[in-house]
Amino acid sequence: MRKLYAVCLVFAVSTGLSRAEVYEIDASHAEIGFKVKHMLVSKTGGKFTTFSGKIDFDSAKKELVSAKCTIAAASVDTSNGKRDAHLKNKDFFNVDKFPNITFESTGVKKQADGTFALTGNLSILGNVKAVELPVTVNGPINDPYGMKRIGFETSTSLNRRDFGLVYGKAATIGDKVTVEISVEATRK
């Protein structure tokens, strides 16, 4: 039995098994925002203010391993109370029935320029779709407070109708939603 353990240990060390570090999103230094065309002439934006998540990063290899995030749909904020109330009802996010929007990665590919193509499942209104996010990772660094921090940035476009957000005509509310995410996360 000891020989088997020794062989496994030598194999693990020699193959350089990933030593991913887990970072938790620091919501006070993060933003999950969106913009959508309104009446074909301008864009209206908003953000979600309550979310949590984890990023696994292998510092030795400088590689993103995985990421997941949960967003409280009721935290949608467009700086307009009436619009926010409408977004929370059955016409849009239906927060009573579907309180969370979730993302969980299923794969990562490192790109030649050092960025990552993060694939995963995005769930909105119970509709789960595979998406790919182009991710830039900044850090990790050791901050002046003794914490290890990492930055994570992505921007993508989604078709809202793919996720069951079908209220309104495209001429009133565009189908294409631009999502921009910028987060800091700290190692726990």
URDAWO-V327365 format. One record per residue. N is the residue number from 1. D_CENTER is the distance of its C-alpha to the mean C-alpha in Angstrom with 2 decimals. Layout:
BEGIN
n=N d_center=D_CENTER
n=N d_center=D_CENTER
END
This chain:
BEGIN
n=1 d_center=43.46
n=2 d_center=43.20
n=3 d_center=43.47
n=4 d_center=40.58
n=5 d_center=38.43
n=6 d_center=39.55
n=7 d_center=38.79
n=8 d_center=35.24
n=9 d_center=34.71
n=10 d_center=36.16
n=11 d_center=34.03
n=12 d_center=30.79
n=13 d_center=31.81
n=14 d_center=33.09
n=15 d_center=30.08
n=16 d_center=27.72
n=17 d_center=25.36
n=18 d_center=21.85
n=19 d_center=21.62
n=20 d_center=17.93
n=21 d_center=17.33
n=22 d_center=14.88
n=23 d_center=13.16
n=24 d_center=12.05
n=25 d_center=9.95
n=26 d_center=12.82
n=27 d_center=12.18
n=28 d_center=15.43
n=29 d_center=14.19
n=30 d_center=10.85
n=31 d_center=10.20
n=32 d_center=8.06
n=33 d_center=10.86
n=34 d_center=12.48
n=35 d_center=15.96
n=36 d_center=18.32
n=37 d_center=21.94
n=38 d_center=24.59
n=39 d_center=28.16
n=40 d_center=27.75
n=41 d_center=28.52
n=42 d_center=25.61
n=43 d_center=21.93
n=44 d_center=20.82
n=45 d_center=17.65
n=46 d_center=15.87
n=47 d_center=12.99
n=48 d_center=11.79
n=49 d_center=13.46
n=50 d_center=12.78
n=51 d_center=9.70
n=52 d_center=9.45
n=53 d_center=7.88
n=54 d_center=9.21
n=55 d_center=9.25
n=56 d_center=12.45
n=57 d_center=14.32
n=58 d_center=17.93
n=59 d_center=19.69
n=60 d_center=22.90
n=61 d_center=21.61
n=62 d_center=18.98
n=63 d_center=16.51
n=64 d_center=12.91
n=65 d_center=13.48
n=66 d_center=10.42
n=67 d_center=7.07
n=68 d_center=6.28
n=69 d_center=5.38
n=70 d_center=8.17
n=71 d_center=9.00
n=72 d_center=12.78
n=73 d_center=13.78
n=74 d_center=17.01
n=75 d_center=15.55
n=76 d_center=15.40
n=77 d_center=17.51
n=78 d_center=19.25
n=79 d_center=22.16
n=80 d_center=24.39
n=81 d_center=25.21
n=82 d_center=26.82
n=83 d_center=23.94
n=84 d_center=21.45
n=85 d_center=23.84
n=86 d_center=24.01
n=87 d_center=20.25
n=88 d_center=20.32
n=89 d_center=23.27
n=90 d_center=23.90
n=91 d_center=23.84
n=92 d_center=20.07
n=93 d_center=17.61
n=94 d_center=20.52
n=95 d_center=19.06
n=96 d_center=22.17
n=97 d_center=21.57
n=98 d_center=17.76
n=99 d_center=16.55
n=100 d_center=12.91
n=101 d_center=10.04
n=102 d_center=8.15
n=103 d_center=5.97
n=104 d_center=7.90
n=105 d_center=8.75
n=106 d_center=12.40
n=107 d_center=13.36
n=108 d_center=13.21
n=109 d_center=15.91
n=110 d_center=17.02
n=111 d_center=18.42
n=112 d_center=21.84
n=113 d_center=20.68
n=114 d_center=18.61
n=115 d_center=15.15
n=116 d_center=13.12
n=117 d_center=12.43
n=118 d_center=9.56
n=119 d_center=10.46
n=120 d_center=9.35
n=121 d_center=10.18
n=122 d_center=8.79
n=123 d_center=11.31
n=124 d_center=12.82
n=125 d_center=16.45
n=126 d_center=16.80
n=127 d_center=16.29
n=128 d_center=14.24
n=129 d_center=13.69
n=130 d_center=12.73
n=131 d_center=10.61
n=132 d_center=10.54
n=133 d_center=8.40
n=134 d_center=10.79
n=135 d_center=9.65
n=136 d_center=12.11
n=137 d_center=12.53
n=138 d_center=15.12
n=139 d_center=17.32
n=140 d_center=17.73
n=141 d_center=20.50
n=142 d_center=22.79
n=143 d_center=22.95
n=144 d_center=26.32
n=145 d_center=25.62
n=146 d_center=25.44
n=147 d_center=21.68
n=148 d_center=19.72
n=149 d_center=16.65
n=150 d_center=14.01
n=151 d_center=12.03
n=152 d_center=8.85
n=153 d_center=8.94
n=154 d_center=8.11
n=155 d_center=9.90
n=156 d_center=10.71
n=157 d_center=13.09
n=158 d_center=13.22
n=159 d_center=16.46
n=160 d_center=16.33
n=161 d_center=19.34
n=162 d_center=17.67
n=163 d_center=15.91
n=164 d_center=19.17
n=165 d_center=18.88
n=166 d_center=22.40
n=167 d_center=24.22
n=168 d_center=26.23
n=169 d_center=27.50
n=170 d_center=25.60
n=171 d_center=28.25
n=172 d_center=27.29
n=173 d_center=23.50
n=174 d_center=22.01
n=175 d_center=20.24
n=176 d_center=17.87
n=177 d_center=14.92
n=178 d_center=13.34
n=179 d_center=9.78
n=180 d_center=9.35
n=181 d_center=6.85
n=182 d_center=8.90
n=183 d_center=8.82
n=184 d_center=11.64
n=185 d_center=11.88
n=186 d_center=15.32
n=187 d_center=17.03
n=188 d_center=18.67
END
